[in-house]
């Protein structure tokens, strides 16, 4: 029964999350919220809402492992999907399409994940209002990094993304009022389906003997990351490679901030101090895949891998993901 509920909740989450992104795009374009920063935050929040709801629900059911591993697993899965699609669409040479802002986002995600690694490996135990002191530092770094990204004169990739995805939906027939109601209803449905994802995932972990870290990192994270995968596929088909890459890297950056939100709801102390030791492998895996993806982008732009050699970096990313997944499964 838990498996059926999990699959059903995953399907509902994916379908509704895609609609949620459409409504968010309409709201951003037709209101004063259409600026680059606010619009991007609205869309990022929309596509990351499944991760938000599952992590918060995990705290409610007193399973901080799932709350943290869901975020890390989502970032892992996103990089994996990007590499898989780069191999599949190798003739389009996705990694050669990146700009300075993509690399900056990738480096920022790498830096914040590295900070999470340090926080888990060497917990201070200090907290303020039951929130780990590390989370205050994380949010400060995030805000400073976002300000630097948005102030850099690298073009509005997210606005290109919105215009590219728009043709796939008949948004002209959707009024602003309908979009607002649709956004609210979609958010509520995702809150419910995301909650069932976590509850059923927790039940699967208990009944199967799998650790919560493994279930959160792969089962739940994979389900909540499918909306990003759908968006990337659509973007590639529309030849908007900036969106395909920017969506993944931007979502990963936003997901890291969910850890701070989860710590707010976790009232038993710093959440990073309560996770299973196996979580450190997931953090290392995200850092390693970040390095490989950034390296692949740099190599692709330098034309060091041409023709049949082009897919090599992405193939290494996929192989590394599968190897690390097996290690986490065995050790969990």
C-alpha positions in Angstrom: 0.0 0.0 0.0 2.7 2.6 0.8 4.3 1.9 -2.6 1.0 2.6 -4.4 0.4 5.8 -2.4 4.0 6.9 -3.2 3.6 6.3 -6.9 0.2 8.1 -7.1 1.5 11.0 -5.0 4.6 11.3 -7.3 2.4 11.4 -10.5 0.1 14.1 -9.0 3.1 16.1 -7.8 4.8 16.1 -11.3 1.6 17.0 -13.2 0.5 19.8 -10.8 4.1 21.2 -10.5 4.3 21.8 -14.2 0.9 23.7 -14.1 2.2 25.6 -11.0 5.2 26.8 -13.0 2.9 28.0 -15.8 0.7 30.0 -13.4 3.8 31.5 -11.8 5.1 32.6 -15.2 1.7 34.3 -16.0 1.6 36.1 -12.7 5.2 37.3 -13.1 4.5 38.6 -16.6 1.2 40.3 -16.0 1.8 42.0 -12.6 4.4 44.4 -11.1 6.2 41.2 -10.0 7.6 40.8 -13.5 11.1 42.0 -12.6 14.0 39.7 -13.0 14.6 39.0 -9.3 11.0 38.6 -8.1 10.0 36.7 -11.2 12.9 34.3 -10.8 12.2 33.8 -7.1 8.5 33.1 -7.9 9.3 30.5 -10.6 12.1 29.0 -8.5 9.7 28.7 -5.5 7.1 27.1 -7.8 9.3 24.4 -9.2 10.9 23.7 -5.8 7.6 23.6 -3.9 7.6 19.7 -3.9 10.9 19.7 -2.1 9.7 22.3 0.3 6.6 20.4 1.3 8.3 17.0 1.6 11.1 18.4 3.8 8.6 20.2 6.1 6.4 17.1 6.3 9.5 15.0 7.2 10.0 17.3 10.2 6.4 16.9 11.2 6.7 13.1 11.2 10.0 13.5 13.1 12.3 12.2 10.4 15.0 14.9 9.8 17.0 12.4 7.7 14.4 12.6 5.0 14.2 16.4 5.3 17.9 16.8 4.6 18.5 13.8 2.2 15.5 15.0 0.1 17.3 18.2 -0.7 20.7 16.6 -1.3 19.1 13.9 -3.4 17.2 16.4 -5.5 20.4 18.2 -6.3 22.1 14.9 -7.1 19.2 13.8 -9.4 19.1 17.2 -11.1 22.8 17.0 -12.1 22.3 13.4 -13.2 19.3 14.3 -15.4 21.3 17.2 -16.9 24.2 14.8 -17.8 21.8 12.2 -19.2 20.1 14.7 -21.4 23.5 16.1 -22.5 24.5 12.6 -23.7 21.1 12.0 -25.4 21.2 15.4 -27.2 25.0 15.3 -27.6 24.7 16.7 -31.2 23.3 19.9 -29.6 26.3 20.2 -27.3 24.4 21.6 -24.4 27.4 22.3 -22.2 28.9 24.5 -24.9 25.9 26.8 -24.6 26.5 28.0 -21.1 27.3 31.6 -20.1 29.1 33.3 -17.3 26.0 33.3 -15.2 25.6 29.6 -15.5 29.1 29.0 -14.3 28.7 31.5 -11.5 25.5 29.7 -10.3 27.3 26.4 -10.5 30.3 27.7 -8.4 27.9 29.2 -5.9 26.0 26.0 -5.5 29.3 24.2 -5.1 30.4 26.6 -2.4 27.2 26.4 -0.4 27.2 22.6 -0.6 30.8 22.6 0.6 29.7 24.7 3.6 27.0 22.1 4.3 29.7 19.4 4.3 31.7 21.4 6.8 28.6 22.0 9.0 27.7 18.3 9.1 31.3 17.1 9.5 32.2 19.5 12.3 28.9 20.5 14.0 29.3 23.4 16.5 26.1 22.6 18.4 25.4 26.3 18.8 21.9 27.4 18.0 19.7 30.5 18.3 16.0 30.0 18.7 16.6 26.3 18.0 18.0 27.1 14.6 21.6 26.1 14.0 24.1 29.0 13.8 25.3 27.4 10.5 21.9 28.1 8.9 22.2 31.8 9.7 25.5 31.9 7.9 24.1 29.8 5.0 21.3 32.3 4.5 23.7 35.2 4.6 26.0 33.6 2.0 23.0 32.8 -0.1 21.7 36.4 -0.1 25.1 37.8 -0.8 25.6 35.4 -3.7 22.2 36.0 -5.2 22.8 39.8 -5.1 26.1 39.2 -6.9 24.4 37.0 -9.5 21.6 39.4 -10.2 23.8 42.5 -10.3 26.2 40.9 -12.8 25.6 42.1 -16.4 25.1 38.6 -17.9 21.7 38.9 -19.4 18.3 37.7 -18.1 18.4 34.0 -18.7 15.3 33.5 -16.7 13.3 35.9 -18.9 14.5 34.0 -21.9 13.4 30.8 -20.2 9.9 32.1 -19.6 9.5 33.2 -23.2 10.7 29.9 -24.4 8.4 27.7 -22.3 5.4 29.9 -22.9 4.5 28.5 -26.4 4.0 25.0 -25.0 0.9 26.3 -23.1 -2.0 28.4 -24.2 -1.4 31.1 -21.6 -3.2 33.8 -23.6 -6.6 32.2 -22.6 -5.7 32.3 -18.9 -6.6 35.5 -17.1 -4.5 36.9 -14.2 -7.3 36.1 -11.7 -7.5 32.5 -12.9 -3.7 32.3 -12.8 -3.7 33.4 -9.1 -6.4 31.0 -8.2 -4.7 28.3 -10.2 -1.4 29.0 -8.5 -2.9 28.8 -5.0 -4.9 25.6 -5.8 -1.8 24.0 -7.3 0.3 24.9 -4.3 -2.3 23.4 -2.0 -2.5 20.2 -4.0 1.3 19.9 -4.0 1.4 20.5 -0.3 -1.0 17.5 0.1 0.7 15.2 -2.5 4.2 16.2 -1.2 3.1 15.3 2.3 1.9 11.9 1.2 5.2 11.4 -0.6 7.0 11.9 2.7 4.6 9.8 4.8 4.6 6.9 2.3 8.4 7.2 1.9 8.8 7.0 5.7 6.5 3.9 5.7 8.6 2.3 2.9 11.8 2.9 4.8 10.3 1.3 7.9 8.8 -1.7 6.1 11.6 -2.4 3.7 14.5 -1.9 6.1 16.0 0.8 3.9 17.4 3.8 5.7 15.5 7.1 5.7 18.6 8.7 4.1 18.5 6.3 1.1 14.7 6.7 0.7 15.0 10.5 0.9 18.0 10.7 -1.3 16.7 8.6 -4.2 13.0 7.7 -4.0 11.5 10.9 -2.7 14.1 13.2 -4.2 13.7 11.6 -7.6 10.0 12.1 -7.5 10.1 15.7 -6.4 12.8 16.5 -9.1 10.8 15.2 -12.0 9.1 18.6 -12.7 12.6 20.1 -13.3 13.4 17.2 -15.7 10.2 17.8 -17.7 11.0 21.5 -17.9 14.6 20.8 -19.1 13.3 18.4 -21.8 10.8 21.0 -23.0 13.5 23.7 -23.1 15.8 21.5 -25.2 13.1 20.7 -27.7 12.5 24.5 -28.0 16.2 25.0 -28.5 16.5 27.1 -25.4 19.6 25.6 -24.0 20.1 28.5 -21.5 16.9 27.4 -19.8 17.8 23.7 -19.8 21.0 24.4 -18.0 20.0 27.4 -15.9 16.9 25.7 -14.6 18.9 22.8 -13.1 21.6 25.0 -11.6 19.2 27.5 -10.4 16.9 24.9 -8.8 19.9 23.3 -7.0 20.9 26.7 -5.6 17.3 27.3 -4.4 17.0 23.8 -2.9 20.0 24.4 -0.6 18.0 27.2 1.1 15.3 24.7 1.9 17.6 23.2 4.6 17.4 26.5 6.5 13.6 26.4 6.3 13.6 22.8 7.5 15.7 23.8 10.5 13.2 26.5 11.4 10.5 23.8 11.7 12.8 21.3 13.5 12.5 22.3 17.1 14.9 19.8 18.7 18.1 21.7 17.8 20.2 22.1 14.7 18.8 19.8 12.0 22.3 19.1 10.6 23.3 17.6 13.9 20.4 15.1 13.8 21.0 13.5 10.4 22.4 10.0 9.9 26.2 9.7 9.3 25.5 8.3 5.8 24.3 11.8 4.8 27.9 12.9 4.6 28.3 10.6 1.5 25.3 12.3 -0.1 26.9 15.7 0.5 30.2 14.6 -1.0 28.4 13.1 -4.0 26.7 16.5 -4.7 30.0 18.3 -4.4 31.7 15.8 -6.7 29.0 15.9 -9.3 29.1 19.7 -9.2 32.8 19.7 -9.9 32.3 17.3 -12.8 29.5 19.3 -14.4 31.3 22.6 -14.0 34.4 20.9 -15.5 32.4 19.5 -18.3 31.0 23.0 -19.1 34.5 24.6 -19.1 35.9 21.8 -21.3 33.0 22.1 -23.8 33.5 25.8 -24.1 37.2 25.4 -24.7 36.5 22.9 -27.5 38.8 20.4 -25.9 36.2 17.7 -26.5 34.8 17.6 -30.0 32.9 15.1 -32.0 32.7 11.6 -30.4 34.7 12.8 -27.4 32.1 15.4 -26.4 29.9 13.1 -24.2 32.9 12.0 -22.0 32.4 14.4 -19.1 28.6 13.7 -18.9 29.3 10.0 -19.1 31.6 10.3 -16.1 28.9 12.2 -14.2 26.3 9.5 -14.9 28.8 6.7 -14.0 29.7 8.6 -10.8 26.1 9.0 -9.8 25.3 5.3 -10.3 28.4 4.3 -8.3 27.7 6.7 -5.4 24.0 5.5 -5.4 25.2 1.9 -5.0 27.6 2.9 -2.2 24.8 4.8 -0.3 22.5 1.8 -0.8 25.1 -0.7 0.5 26.2 1.4 3.5 22.7 2.6 4.5 
